[in-house]
Amino acid sequence: MRDCFRSLNVLVHAFIYALLFASCTTNKSRADLEDTELLHQNQKQLTQVIIYDVFSPPVASRIYAYTSIAAYEAIRFAENGYPSIAAQLHDFPAMPKPEEGKKYNYDLAATKAFFTVTHKVVFSIDSLRQYEEDVFNQFKESLDEEVYNRSIAFGEAIGAKVLERSANDNYKKTRGMAKYLGSKEDGKWQPTSPDYMDGVEPFWRMIKPFVLDSAGQCKIPPPPVFSKDTNSVFYKNAREVYIIGSNLADSQKVIVEYWDDNPFVMEHSGHMMFANKKITPGGHWMGIAAVASRKAKADVVKTAQAYALTAIALIDGFISCWDEKYRHEVVRPITVIHHLIDEKWQPYLQTPPFPEYPSGHSTISASAATVLTHIFGENFAFHDDSDKEYIGMERDFTSFNEAAAEAAISRVYGGIHYKTGMEAGADQGKRVGALLIEKVKIKD
């Protein structure tokens, strides 16, 4: 998969980089931003780099988790009553605390903590430097030198402690492990068209969870047994995907396109190949966290708390889901339908390169929605324009759970999941989110 990325036309990369750099240097002056908007802008810069660097959805969730926790651990001292989240998670070292009687600017400290971590977990840090320099210069012009230096040092110390945990979560270990090339065995996952990439993150179950006691804590029932019998549950599931995908209404196509969130779709035109880069599923939900925070007029600490908890829900959701995916190695609908039903059929979405069961988007959407509901309320209606600049679409939802349910069914409409995989993922995600709410105490 990585070799494929490297083979992309250099001009495509250069063009995207130029767009990204322009967005980093033309944002509204930091002095004109309220403190909450600075948090949102920091997150936006990170999302743009994640898109540019083409991180897989699981890896992107790890990036969001560590950076968002760092920002929260610094900003929480701006108001009384907000407990350390890191202290309630697995294996985080004790976070630094501000010196009593000393003055800090916690917006600056949070920004420094955020980017201290960011620099170690993404590749394209050069594209962020101008943005960071603008931010820090604005603070430098308005703050006493001692307060500025003290705040920078505090944020950097928190970032360093968060990075201690990231260095020991097994991520580096999994980078050198064997590729997953699939299996020729009936019912097992095989690489899919158009590029037949090897499986993404086959050892993600080894990543140290944040709240879960283990990757398998929120196990789901096994998938239907593979069978070519036309009366079997498995065959009926595959035929259902075929029928739905062959008769999509325009309204269903809109839902599919809206929740695609595939960070790397390969487009082919004759001998030319290029990538269509988009936001990840986790990035979409981090965007929804921003939308909700703005609508609720959440203060800066509650906003940082929402980002951190959403990100934790995402990474533990991915760890749980990937544990199941590579335990069962379920074949994707396109493979089954081509072999047993219609060799010319194509799903509306490009099938992502990893096993089917359960649906990853269904899992992390349910986990994020469960946590956001806990923070902002059961019937929190919102206008989601978080993906507008990437795909030109926006939608309205009456609740986070409605959005999660639509994200889940989009995978069936798109022809990349059976309903059993979609339903199992949604169930697993709800359990992950509920566990997070139970274990991590927050200020409401």
C-alpha positions as CSV (number, residue, x, y, z in Angstrom):
1,M,0.0,0.0,0.0
2,R,2.8,2.4,0.9
3,D,4.6,1.6,-2.3
4,C,1.4,2.6,-4.2
5,F,1.3,5.9,-2.4
6,R,4.9,6.6,-3.4
7,S,4.1,5.9,-7.0
8,L,1.6,8.8,-7.3
9,N,2.3,11.6,-9.7
10,V,4.6,14.1,-8.0
11,L,2.5,17.0,-9.5
12,V,-0.5,15.8,-7.6
13,H,1.4,15.9,-4.3
14,A,2.8,19.3,-5.1
15,F,-0.6,20.7,-5.9
16,I,-2.2,19.4,-2.7
17,Y,0.8,20.6,-0.7
18,A,0.4,24.1,-2.2
19,L,-3.2,24.2,-1.3
20,L,-2.5,23.0,2.2
21,F,0.3,25.6,2.7
22,A,-2.0,28.4,1.4
23,S,-4.6,27.4,4.0
24,C,-2.0,27.5,6.7
25,T,-0.9,31.0,5.9
26,T,-4.2,32.7,5.0
27,N,-6.3,32.0,8.1
28,K,-7.7,34.7,10.2
29,S,-5.2,36.5,12.4
30,R,-4.8,34.7,15.7
31,A,-5.3,37.9,17.6
32,D,-8.8,38.1,16.2
33,L,-9.7,34.6,17.3
34,E,-11.4,33.7,20.6
35,D,-9.7,31.1,22.6
36,T,-12.2,28.4,21.6
37,E,-11.6,29.2,17.9
38,L,-7.9,28.8,18.4
39,L,-8.5,25.2,19.5
40,H,-10.7,24.6,16.4
41,Q,-8.1,26.1,14.1
42,N,-5.4,24.0,15.6
43,Q,-7.5,20.9,15.0
44,K,-8.2,22.0,11.5
45,Q,-4.5,22.3,10.7
46,L,-3.9,18.9,12.0
47,T,-6.7,17.4,10.0
48,Q,-5.3,19.0,6.8
49,V,-1.9,17.4,7.5
50,I,-3.5,14.0,8.2
51,I,-5.2,14.2,4.8
52,Y,-2.1,15.3,3.0
53,D,0.1,12.6,4.7
54,V,-2.5,9.9,3.8
55,F,-2.7,8.3,7.2
56,S,-5.0,5.3,7.5
57,P,-8.1,5.7,9.6
58,P,-6.7,3.7,12.6
59,V,-3.5,5.7,12.6
60,A,-5.3,9.0,12.2
61,S,-7.3,8.1,15.3
62,R,-4.1,7.7,17.3
63,I,-2.9,11.1,16.1
64,Y,-6.1,12.7,17.2
65,A,-6.0,11.0,20.6
66,Y,-2.5,12.0,21.7
67,T,-2.7,15.6,20.4
68,S,-6.2,16.2,21.8
69,I,-5.3,14.8,25.2
70,A,-2.2,17.0,25.3
71,A,-4.2,20.2,24.6
72,Y,-6.8,19.3,27.2
73,E,-4.3,18.5,29.9
74,A,-2.8,22.0,29.5
75,I,-6.1,24.0,29.0
76,R,-8.0,22.3,31.9
77,F,-6.3,24.6,34.4
78,A,-8.0,27.6,32.9
79,E,-11.1,26.7,34.9
80,N,-11.6,25.0,38.2
81,G,-13.1,21.5,38.4
82,Y,-11.8,19.8,35.3
83,P,-10.0,16.6,36.2
84,S,-7.1,15.1,34.4
85,I,-8.3,12.7,31.7
86,A,-4.8,11.2,31.2
87,A,-4.8,10.2,34.9
88,Q,-7.8,8.0,34.2
89,L,-6.4,6.3,31.2
90,H,-4.0,3.3,30.9
91,D,-0.3,3.9,31.4
92,F,-0.1,7.7,31.0
93,P,2.6,9.2,33.3
94,A,1.5,11.9,35.8
95,M,1.0,15.2,33.9
96,P,2.8,18.4,35.0
97,K,0.9,21.0,36.9
98,P,1.4,24.8,36.9
99,E,3.4,26.3,39.7
100,E,1.3,27.9,42.4
101,G,1.2,31.6,42.4
102,K,2.6,31.8,38.9
103,K,0.7,33.3,35.9
104,Y,0.1,31.3,32.8
105,N,-1.7,31.7,29.5
106,Y,-3.3,28.3,29.1
107,D,-4.4,28.9,25.6
108,L,-0.8,29.3,24.6
109,A,0.2,26.3,26.8
110,A,-2.4,24.1,25.2
111,T,-1.3,25.1,21.7
112,K,2.3,24.3,22.5
113,A,1.3,21.0,24.0
114,F,-0.8,20.2,21.0
115,F,2.0,20.9,18.4
116,T,4.7,19.4,20.6
117,V,2.9,16.1,20.1
118,T,1.9,16.8,16.5
119,H,5.5,17.2,15.4
120,K,6.2,13.6,16.5
121,V,3.2,11.8,15.1
122,V,2.8,13.3,11.6
123,F,5.2,13.7,8.7
124,S,4.6,17.0,7.0
125,I,5.5,19.4,9.9
126,D,7.0,21.9,7.5
127,S,3.5,22.8,6.4
128,L,2.5,23.7,9.9
129,R,5.5,25.9,10.8
130,Q,4.2,29.1,9.4
131,Y,0.9,28.6,11.1
132,E,2.6,27.9,14.4
133,E,4.9,30.9,14.0
134,D,2.0,33.2,13.4
135,V,0.2,31.9,16.5
136,F,3.1,32.1,18.8
137,N,4.1,35.6,17.5
138,Q,0.6,36.8,18.4
139,F,0.9,35.6,21.9
140,K,4.5,37.0,22.2
141,E,3.3,40.4,21.2
142,S,0.5,40.5,23.8
143,L,2.0,38.7,26.8
144,D,4.7,39.5,29.3
145,E,7.9,37.7,28.4
146,E,8.0,35.7,31.6
147,V,4.3,34.6,31.2
148,Y,5.0,33.7,27.6
149,N,8.1,31.6,28.3
150,R,6.5,29.9,31.3
151,S,3.4,29.0,29.3
152,I,5.5,27.6,26.4
153,A,7.6,25.5,28.9
154,F,4.4,24.2,30.6
155,G,2.8,23.2,27.3
156,E,6.0,21.6,26.1
157,A,6.4,19.6,29.4
158,I,2.9,18.2,29.0
159,G,3.5,17.3,25.4
160,A,6.6,15.5,26.4
161,K,4.8,13.4,29.0
162,V,2.1,12.5,26.5
163,L,4.8,11.4,24.0
164,E,6.3,9.1,26.7
165,R,3.1,7.1,26.5
166,S,2.9,7.2,22.7
167,A,6.5,5.8,22.6
168,N,5.4,2.7,24.5
169,D,2.0,1.8,22.9
170,N,3.4,-0.8,20.5
171,Y,2.9,1.5,17.5
172,K,6.6,1.4,16.5
173,K,6.7,-2.3,17.0
174,T,3.8,-2.9,14.6
175,R,5.5,-0.9,11.8
176,G,8.0,-3.7,11.1
177,M,5.6,-6.6,11.2
178,A,4.6,-8.8,8.2
179,K,2.2,-7.6,5.5
180,Y,-1.3,-9.2,5.4
181,L,-1.9,-10.5,1.9
182,G,-5.2,-12.2,2.5
183,S,-6.2,-15.8,1.8
184,K,-7.5,-18.0,-1.0
185,E,-9.6,-19.9,1.5
186,D,-13.4,-19.6,0.9
187,G,-14.9,-16.9,3.0
188,K,-11.6,-15.3,3.9
189,W,-10.6,-11.8,2.9
190,Q,-8.7,-11.2,-0.4
191,P,-7.3,-8.0,-1.8
192,T,-10.0,-6.2,-3.9
193,S,-10.1,-4.1,-7.0
194,P,-9.0,-1.7,-8.4
195,D,-5.5,-1.9,-6.8
196,Y,-5.5,-5.1,-4.8
197,M,-3.6,-3.6,-1.9
198,D,-2.5,-5.6,1.1
199,G,-4.5,-5.4,4.3
200,V,-4.3,-2.2,6.3
201,E,-3.0,-2.4,9.9
202,P,-3.3,-6.1,10.5
203,F,-1.7,-5.8,14.0
204,W,-3.7,-2.8,15.2
205,R,-5.1,-5.0,17.9
206,M,-1.7,-4.8,19.6
207,I,-1.9,-1.0,20.1
208,K,-2.4,-0.3,23.8
209,P,-6.0,0.8,24.5
210,F,-6.7,4.0,26.3
211,V,-9.8,2.9,28.3
212,L,-10.4,-0.7,27.3
213,D,-8.6,-3.3,29.4
214,S,-7.8,-5.2,26.2
215,A,-8.6,-5.1,22.5
216,G,-11.1,-7.9,23.0
217,Q,-13.0,-6.5,25.9
218,C,-16.0,-5.5,23.7
219,K,-16.2,-8.7,21.7
220,I,-19.1,-9.2,19.4
221,P,-20.7,-12.5,18.2
222,P,-19.0,-14.2,15.3
223,P,-20.2,-13.5,11.8
224,P,-22.4,-15.8,9.8
225,V,-20.5,-18.9,8.5
226,F,-19.4,-18.6,4.9
227,S,-21.6,-20.7,2.6
228,K,-22.4,-21.0,-1.1
229,D,-25.8,-22.4,-0.3
230,T,-28.4,-20.0,-1.7
231,N,-30.5,-20.6,1.4
232,S,-27.7,-19.8,3.9
233,V,-27.6,-16.6,5.9
234,F,-24.2,-15.7,4.4
235,Y,-25.4,-16.0,0.8
236,K,-28.6,-14.1,1.5
237,N,-26.5,-11.3,3.1
238,A,-24.3,-11.1,0.0
239,R,-27.3,-11.1,-2.3
240,E,-29.0,-8.4,-0.2
241,V,-25.9,-6.2,-0.8
242,Y,-26.0,-7.0,-4.5
243,I,-29.7,-6.1,-4.8
244,I,-29.4,-2.9,-2.7
245,G,-26.3,-1.8,-4.6
246,S,-27.9,-2.4,-8.0
247,N,-31.0,-0.3,-7.2
248,L,-29.8,2.7,-5.3
249,A,-32.1,5.7,-5.1
250,D,-30.6,9.1,-5.4
251,S,-31.2,9.8,-1.7
252,Q,-29.2,6.7,-0.9
253,K,-26.4,7.7,-3.1
254,V,-26.2,11.1,-1.3
255,I,-25.9,9.2,2.0
256,V,-23.1,7.0,0.6
257,E,-21.2,9.9,-0.8
258,Y,-21.6,11.9,2.4
259,W,-20.1,9.3,4.7
260,D,-17.6,7.8,2.3
261,D,-14.6,9.3,4.3
262,N,-12.1,7.1,2.4
263,P,-8.8,8.9,2.9
264,F,-7.3,7.5,-0.3
265,V,-9.5,6.6,-3.2
266,M,-7.5,5.5,-6.3
267,E,-8.8,6.8,-9.6
268,H,-7.9,5.2,-12.9
269,S,-8.2,6.8,-16.4
270,G,-6.4,4.7,-19.0
271,H,-2.8,4.5,-18.0
272,M,-3.1,7.4,-15.6
273,M,-3.6,6.8,-11.9
274,F,-4.2,9.4,-9.2
275,A,-5.4,9.7,-5.7
276,N,-8.5,11.4,-4.4
277,K,-7.6,12.4,-0.8
278,K,-10.4,13.0,1.7
279,I,-11.0,13.2,5.4
280,T,-10.9,10.0,7.5
281,P,-14.0,8.6,9.3
282,G,-12.4,9.8,12.6
283,G,-11.6,13.2,11.1
284,H,-15.3,13.5,10.2
285,W,-16.3,12.9,13.8
286,M,-13.7,15.3,15.2
287,G,-15.3,17.8,12.9
288,I,-18.7,17.0,14.3
289,A,-17.3,17.5,17.8
290,A,-16.2,21.0,16.6
291,V,-19.7,21.7,15.2
292,A,-21.4,20.6,18.5
293,S,-19.0,22.7,20.6
294,R,-19.7,25.8,18.6
295,K,-23.4,25.3,18.6
296,A,-23.4,24.7,22.4
297,K,-21.2,27.8,22.8
298,A,-19.0,25.5,24.9
299,D,-16.1,27.3,26.7
300,V,-12.5,26.5,25.8
301,V,-12.1,23.8,28.4
302,K,-15.3,22.0,27.6
303,T,-14.4,22.2,23.9
304,A,-11.0,20.7,24.6
305,Q,-12.7,18.0,26.7
306,A,-15.1,17.2,23.9
307,Y,-12.2,16.8,21.4
308,A,-10.2,14.6,23.8
309,L,-13.1,12.3,24.7
310,T,-14.2,12.0,21.1
311,A,-10.7,11.1,20.0
312,I,-10.4,8.4,22.8
313,A,-13.7,6.9,21.6
314,L,-12.3,6.7,18.1
315,I,-9.0,5.0,18.9
316,D,-10.5,2.5,21.3
317,G,-13.2,1.9,18.7
318,F,-10.7,1.2,16.0
319,I,-8.6,-1.1,18.3
320,S,-11.8,-3.1,19.2
321,C,-13.0,-3.3,15.6
322,W,-9.6,-4.2,14.1
323,D,-9.2,-7.0,16.7
324,E,-12.4,-8.5,15.3
325,K,-11.6,-7.8,11.6
326,Y,-8.4,-9.8,11.7
327,R,-9.7,-12.5,13.9
328,H,-12.5,-13.4,11.5
329,E,-10.9,-12.2,8.2
330,V,-14.3,-12.0,6.5
331,V,-14.4,-11.7,2.7
332,R,-15.8,-8.5,1.2
333,P,-19.1,-8.4,-0.7
334,I,-17.4,-7.5,-4.0
335,T,-15.4,-10.8,-3.9
336,V,-18.4,-13.0,-3.1
337,I,-20.7,-11.3,-5.6
338,H,-18.1,-11.6,-8.4
339,H,-17.6,-15.3,-7.7
340,L,-21.2,-16.4,-7.0
341,I,-23.7,-13.8,-8.4
342,D,-22.5,-11.3,-11.0
343,E,-18.8,-11.0,-12.1
344,K,-19.5,-7.5,-13.6
345,W,-21.1,-5.9,-10.5
346,Q,-19.4,-2.9,-8.9
347,P,-20.2,-1.4,-5.5
348,Y,-20.9,2.4,-5.4
349,L,-18.0,2.9,-3.1
350,Q,-14.4,1.7,-3.6
351,T,-13.9,-1.2,-1.2
352,P,-11.2,-0.3,1.4
353,P,-8.3,-2.8,1.9
354,F,-9.1,-4.8,5.0
355,P,-11.5,-7.5,6.1
356,E,-15.2,-6.9,6.3
357,Y,-16.5,-7.8,9.8
358,P,-17.4,-5.6,11.6
359,S,-17.8,-2.3,9.8
360,G,-15.2,0.2,11.1
361,H,-17.2,3.3,10.3
362,S,-20.2,1.8,12.1
363,T,-18.0,1.1,15.1
364,I,-16.3,4.4,15.5
365,S,-19.4,6.4,14.6
366,A,-21.4,4.7,17.3
367,S,-18.6,5.1,19.9
368,A,-18.1,8.8,19.1
369,A,-21.9,9.5,19.0
370,T,-22.3,7.8,22.4
371,V,-19.7,10.0,23.9
372,L,-20.9,13.2,22.2
373,T,-24.4,12.4,23.4
374,H,-23.1,12.2,27.0
375,I,-21.4,15.6,26.7
376,F,-24.0,17.6,24.7
377,G,-27.3,15.8,25.2
378,E,-29.7,13.1,23.8
379,N,-31.5,15.2,21.2
380,F,-28.8,17.6,20.2
381,A,-29.8,18.7,16.6
382,F,-26.9,20.0,14.5
383,H,-26.0,21.1,11.0
384,D,-22.9,19.1,9.9
385,D,-20.8,21.1,7.6
386,S,-17.5,19.7,8.9
387,D,-16.8,18.0,5.6
388,K,-18.0,20.7,3.3
389,E,-14.6,22.1,2.2
390,Y,-13.5,18.5,1.3
391,I,-16.5,17.1,-0.6
392,G,-18.9,20.1,-0.9
393,M,-21.7,18.5,1.1
394,E,-23.5,19.2,4.4
395,R,-26.4,17.6,6.2
396,D,-28.7,18.1,9.2
397,F,-29.2,15.6,12.0
398,T,-31.6,15.5,15.0
399,S,-29.0,13.8,17.1
400,F,-25.5,12.3,17.1
401,N,-27.1,8.8,17.2
402,E,-29.0,9.6,14.0
403,A,-25.8,10.6,12.3
404,A,-24.1,7.4,13.5
405,A,-26.9,5.3,12.2
406,E,-26.8,7.0,8.8
407,A,-23.0,6.5,8.6
408,A,-23.5,2.8,9.4
409,I,-26.2,2.1,6.7
410,S,-24.1,4.0,4.2
411,R,-21.6,1.1,4.2
412,V,-24.4,-1.3,3.1
413,Y,-25.7,1.2,0.4
414,G,-22.1,1.6,-0.8
415,G,-21.7,-2.1,-1.3
416,I,-18.8,-2.6,1.0
417,H,-20.4,-4.3,4.0
418,Y,-23.1,-6.8,4.8
419,K,-25.9,-5.7,7.2
420,T,-24.5,-8.1,9.8
421,G,-21.1,-6.3,9.7
422,M,-22.8,-3.0,9.9
423,E,-25.0,-4.0,12.8
424,A,-22.2,-5.7,14.7
425,G,-20.0,-2.6,14.3
426,A,-22.7,-0.3,15.6
427,D,-23.2,-2.5,18.7
428,Q,-19.5,-2.8,19.4
429,G,-19.1,1.0,19.1
430,K,-21.9,1.7,21.5
431,R,-20.3,-0.6,24.1
432,V,-16.9,1.1,23.7
433,G,-18.5,4.5,24.1
434,A,-20.5,3.4,27.2
435,L,-17.3,1.9,28.8
436,L,-15.5,5.2,28.2
437,I,-18.3,7.2,29.9
438,E,-18.3,4.7,32.8
439,K,-14.6,4.9,33.4
440,V,-13.6,8.5,32.7
441,K,-15.2,11.0,35.0
442,I,-15.6,14.5,33.5
443,K,-17.0,17.9,34.4
444,D,-20.5,18.1,32.9
